Amino acid sequence: MKIKNSLRSLMGRDRNNRLVRRKGRVYIINKKNPRYKARQG
């Protein structure tokens, strides 16, 4: 999982990326290609 300050650039890398907020953190999840997972902060 990558940890980045800004997730906007990572969102565009794959069509299946979803932006999710959990417990005050922002995550990118991708069920079809999990290597795109990322967390902000």
N, CA, C and O atoms as a GROMACS GRO file, in nm:
protein
  164
    1MET      N    1   0.083  -0.119   0.000
    1MET     CA    2   0.000   0.000   0.000
    1MET      C    3   0.087   0.124   0.000
    1MET      O    4   0.178   0.138   0.082
    2LYS      N    5   0.060   0.215  -0.092
    2LYS     CA    6   0.134   0.340  -0.097
    2LYS      C    7   0.070   0.440  -0.002
    2LYS      O    8  -0.052   0.442   0.016
    3ILE      N    9   0.153   0.524   0.059
    3ILE     CA   10   0.104   0.630   0.145
    3ILE      C   11   0.147   0.763   0.083
    3ILE      O   12   0.266   0.791   0.072
    4LYS      N   13   0.050   0.843   0.043
    4LYS     CA   14   0.079   0.965  -0.032
    4LYS      C   15   0.008   1.084   0.031
    4LYS      O   16  -0.090   1.068   0.104
    5ASN      N   17   0.060   1.204   0.002
    5ASN     CA   18  -0.006   1.326   0.048
    5ASN      C   19  -0.127   1.357  -0.036
    5ASN      O   20  -0.228   1.406   0.015
    6SER      N   21  -0.118   1.330  -0.166
    6SER     CA   22  -0.230   1.359  -0.254
    6SER      C   23  -0.263   1.234  -0.334
    6SER      O   24  -0.177   1.174  -0.398
    7LEU      N   25  -0.390   1.195  -0.328
    7LEU     CA   26  -0.431   1.072  -0.397
    7LEU      C   27  -0.488   1.101  -0.535
    7LEU      O   28  -0.516   1.008  -0.611
    8ARG      N   29  -0.505   1.228  -0.569
    8ARG     CA   30  -0.572   1.260  -0.695
    8ARG      C   31  -0.496   1.205  -0.814
    8ARG      O   32  -0.558   1.155  -0.909
    9SER      N   33  -0.363   1.212  -0.812
    9SER     CA   34  -0.286   1.161  -0.925
    9SER      C   35  -0.294   1.010  -0.933
    9SER      O   36  -0.294   0.954  -1.043
   10LEU      N   37  -0.302   0.942  -0.819
   10LEU     CA   38  -0.310   0.796  -0.820
   10LEU      C   39  -0.446   0.747  -0.866
   10LEU      O   40  -0.458   0.637  -0.919
   11MET      N   41  -0.548   0.829  -0.846
   11MET     CA   42  -0.684   0.787  -0.885
   11MET      C   43  -0.693   0.764  -1.034
   11MET      O   44  -0.764   0.673  -1.078
   12GLY      N   45  -0.623   0.841  -1.113
   12GLY     CA   46  -0.636   0.832  -1.257
   12GLY      C   47  -0.563   0.715  -1.320
   12GLY      O   48  -0.572   0.694  -1.441
   13ARG      N   49  -0.490   0.639  -1.240
   13ARG     CA   50  -0.408   0.532  -1.299
   13ARG      C   51  -0.490   0.412  -1.344
   13ARG      O   52  -0.448   0.337  -1.432
   14ASP      N   53  -0.608   0.393  -1.282
   14ASP     CA   54  -0.687   0.277  -1.320
   14ASP      C   55  -0.835   0.310  -1.311
   14ASP      O   56  -0.878   0.387  -1.225
   15ARG      N   57  -0.914   0.250  -1.402
   15ARG     CA   58  -1.056   0.282  -1.407
   15ARG      C   59  -1.133   0.230  -1.287
   15ARG      O   60  -1.238   0.285  -1.251
   16ASN      N   61  -1.084   0.125  -1.224
   16ASN     CA   62  -1.157   0.061  -1.116
   16ASN      C   63  -1.125   0.117  -0.978
   16ASN      O   64  -1.175   0.067  -0.877
   17ASN      N   65  -1.042   0.221  -0.973
   17ASN     CA   66  -1.008   0.280  -0.843
   17ASN      C   67  -1.130   0.347  -0.781
   17ASN      O   68  -1.206   0.415  -0.849
   18ARG      N   69  -1.146   0.328  -0.650
   18ARG     CA   70  -1.255   0.392  -0.576
   18ARG      C   71  -1.195   0.467  -0.458
   18ARG      O   72  -1.107   0.416  -0.390
   19LEU      N   73  -1.244   0.588  -0.436
   19LEU     CA   74  -1.200   0.668  -0.321
   19LEU      C   75  -1.295   0.640  -0.205
   19LEU      O   76  -1.417   0.653  -0.219
   20VAL      N   77  -1.238   0.600  -0.090
   20VAL     CA   78  -1.319   0.560   0.025
   20VAL      C   79  -1.266   0.631   0.148
   20VAL      O   80  -1.145   0.645   0.166
   21ARG      N   81  -1.358   0.676   0.234
   21ARG     CA   82  -1.317   0.736   0.361
   21ARG      C   83  -1.352   0.642   0.474
   21ARG      O   84  -1.467   0.601   0.489
   22ARG      N   85  -1.252   0.607   0.553
   22ARG     CA   86  -1.275   0.519   0.667
   22ARG      C   87  -1.196   0.572   0.786
   22ARG      O   88  -1.075   0.592   0.778
   23LYS      N   89  -1.267   0.594   0.897
   23LYS     CA   90  -1.202   0.634   1.022
   23LYS      C   91  -1.114   0.757   1.003
   23LYS      O   92  -1.004   0.764   1.058
   24GLY      N   93  -1.161   0.853   0.925
   24GLY     CA   94  -1.086   0.978   0.906
   24GLY      C   95  -0.971   0.968   0.810
   24GLY      O   96  -0.902   1.067   0.787
   25ARG      N   97  -0.947   0.852   0.753
   25ARG     CA   98  -0.841   0.839   0.653
   25ARG      C   99  -0.903   0.820   0.516
   25ARG      O  100  -1.015   0.771   0.503
   26VAL      N  101  -0.828   0.859   0.414
   26VAL     CA  102  -0.878   0.846   0.276
   26VAL      C  103  -0.801   0.734   0.209
   26VAL      O  104  -0.678   0.731   0.212
   27TYR      N  105  -0.873   0.641   0.149
   27TYR     CA  106  -0.812   0.525   0.086
   27TYR      C  107  -0.853   0.518  -0.061
   27TYR      O  108  -0.960   0.564  -0.099
   28ILE      N  109  -0.764   0.458  -0.141
   28ILE     CA  110  -0.802   0.415  -0.275
   28ILE      C  111  -0.804   0.263  -0.271
   28ILE      O  112  -0.706   0.200  -0.232
   29ILE      N  113  -0.918   0.205  -0.312
   29ILE     CA  114  -0.925   0.060  -0.318
   29ILE      C  115  -0.957   0.019  -0.460
   29ILE      O  116  -1.024   0.091  -0.534
   30ASN      N  117  -0.907  -0.098  -0.497
   30ASN     CA  118  -0.928  -0.147  -0.632
   30ASN      C  119  -0.942  -0.299  -0.623
   30ASN      O  120  -0.844  -0.370  -0.601
   31LYS      N  121  -1.066  -0.347  -0.640
   31LYS     CA  122  -1.089  -0.492  -0.624
   31LYS      C  123  -1.027  -0.572  -0.737
   31LYS      O  124  -0.980  -0.683  -0.716
   32LYS      N  125  -1.026  -0.516  -0.858
   32LYS     CA  126  -0.977  -0.593  -0.971
   32LYS      C  127  -0.825  -0.597  -0.976
   32LYS      O  128  -0.767  -0.694  -1.024
   33ASN      N  129  -0.761  -0.492  -0.927
   33ASN     CA  130  -0.615  -0.487  -0.932
   33ASN      C  131  -0.564  -0.427  -0.801
   33ASN      O  132  -0.538  -0.307  -0.794
   34PRO      N  133  -0.550  -0.509  -0.696
   34PRO     CA  134  -0.523  -0.456  -0.562
   34PRO      C  135  -0.389  -0.385  -0.548
   34PRO      O  136  -0.363  -0.325  -0.444
   35ARG      N  137  -0.304  -0.390  -0.648
   35ARG     CA  138  -0.175  -0.321  -0.630
   35ARG      C  139  -0.190  -0.171  -0.634
   35ARG      O  140  -0.094  -0.099  -0.605
   36TYR      N  141  -0.308  -0.121  -0.670
   36TYR     CA  142  -0.329   0.024  -0.671
   36TYR      C  143  -0.377   0.078  -0.537
   36TYR      O  144  -0.411   0.196  -0.527
   37LYS      N  145  -0.379  -0.007  -0.432
   37LYS     CA  146  -0.424   0.041  -0.302
   37LYS      C  147  -0.336   0.155  -0.253
   37LYS      O  148  -0.214   0.151  -0.269
   38ALA      N  149  -0.398   0.256  -0.192
   38ALA     CA  150  -0.320   0.367  -0.137
   38ALA      C  151  -0.397   0.428  -0.021
   38ALA      O  152  -0.518   0.414  -0.008
   39ARG      N  153  -0.319   0.499   0.065
   39ARG     CA  154  -0.378   0.566   0.180
   39ARG      C  155  -0.319   0.706   0.187
   39ARG      O  156  -0.203   0.728   0.154
   40GLN      N  157  -0.400   0.801   0.232
   40GLN     CA  158  -0.350   0.938   0.243
   40GLN      C  159  -0.307   0.967   0.385
   40GLN      O  160  -0.370   0.922   0.480
   41GLY      N  161  -0.196   1.044   0.400
   41GLY     CA  162  -0.152   1.089   0.531
   41GLY      C  163  -0.035   1.011   0.586
   41GLY      O  164   0.012   1.039   0.696
   0.00000   0.00000   0.00000
